[in-house]
Amino acid sequence: MYNNTSSLGDISLGLKKLDVANLRPAQEAPLRGILFGSNVLAVMLTGGGKSLLYQLPAVMDGGQRLALVISPLRALQQDQVDSLIAKGIRAAALNSDLTLAHREAVLAAMCESGGLFYLASEQLQNPTVAAALRQADICTYCTG
């Protein structure tokens, strides 16, 4: 969890990794709540910067822990993953488009190495996925 002793430099470094110049005003209060461990509901228009609210804490965490991102849209998952990978940030999506062997490899790699892990809520009903996630070091303040 982020705490009062952490510096604003951590935020600046995270923003730089994500190739973001500044926080938008509507992002500041929700992000502050997330970083200090509060439950946050952020309602923003499409393109308003919701993704940064979970990506930034995950990047600030160093990407060593697993940040779960529950997203029902495979196209959105893949767009986000592609963008993060292009920035050198570990990310992957787990969905039904993958072969069984690829799904198993992605699940194992993400649970062992951490990063931003995108999956639809129905994936949580899969016993293999649920068991792997129970063993993973999940970053509880950076789930989306």
N, C-alpha and C positions, 0 to 999 in steps of 0.2 A: 504494500500500500504506500502511496505517496504520502509524505508527511511534511510538517512545517519546516524541517531542517533541509529539505531538498531545495535546490536552487532553481531560479528561473532559467538558468543555463541549461538544465535538463529539458525544459520545454523548448527552448530555442534549438537545441541540438536535435530533438525529435522532429520539430517542424522542418528543419533543414533536411533531415533524412527523407521526409515525406515530400520535399520540394514545395513547401508551403511558406509563403513570405510572412503572413500574419494571421492571427486568429480573427475571425469575424466577430463583431460585437455579440451576436446571438449565440456564439459558441463559448464565450468566456465563462458565464455562470454555470452552464451544465458541466463544462470541463472541470471547473474548480470543484464542483460537487463530486464528480467521478474520482478525481485525484485524491480527495479527502475521504473516500469510502462511503459516500452517501448514495442512496438509491436515486436515480435520476430518470425522469421521463422528459425527453426533448422532442417536441413536435415542431418540425420545420418543413418547409416546402421542398420539393425535389430540387436538388442542387444547392440546398441551404448549408451543407457541410456536416450532416449527421455522421458520415463515415469517419471523419477526422476525430470525432468524440470517442471512438473506440480504437482507432488506429494509433493515435498519438500515445495514449497510455501504454499500449502494447509495445510500441517502438521505444518508449522511454524505459520500459522494463528490460530492454536489451534483447528482446526476442528470444530469450532462453526458456521462457515459460510459454505455455499454450494459451492463446487467447481465442476462445470460441466465438464465432460470429454466426448467429442463426439467421439465415436468409433463405426465403423460399424460392427465389428466382435464380435459376442456374446461369442465365446470361449475365445478371448483375454479379453473381459470385465470380464468374470467370473474368469479367472486366476488372473487378477489384484485384483479383489475384494477379492478373497480367500486369496491372499498373504497379503493384507492390514489388513483384519480382523484378520489373524493369528498374526499380529504385534500389535493388539489392536487399530487399526485405523478404525474409522467408515467409511464404504464404502458399496455401494449397486449398483446393475445394474437394469435397467428398460428395459425389452425387451418382445418380444412376447411369450417367453417360460413360462412366469408367468400367472397364472390365473388372471382374472379381479380383484377379491378380493385382491389377493397378490400384484398386480400392484398398486392398490389404496393405500394399506397399506404402501408399499415401498415409493411411491411418497409422501404421507403425512409425514411419518417419516423423510425422508431426507430433505424435505422442512422446517420442523419444527426444526430439530436438527442439520442439517449441516453434512458435511463430503464430501468425494469424491463420486460423483454420475455419474455413467457411463450410457450413453444412445446413441442410434443411432440417426442420424440427423432426420430421419423420425418421431421419437417420438415428436419432436418439433412441428409437424403439428397437433398433437392431441390436441384439444381444452382444455381438462382437464389438460393435462401436461403443456401446455402453460400458462393457468390461474394460476396453482400452482406455476410455476417458476416465474411469474410476482410478486407474493407475497413473494417469498423467499429472503433471504439475501445472494445474490450470490457474491462470491469472484471473482471480475472481473480480478484480476491479476493472478489467478491460474486456469484458464480454459485451457483445453488442446485441 
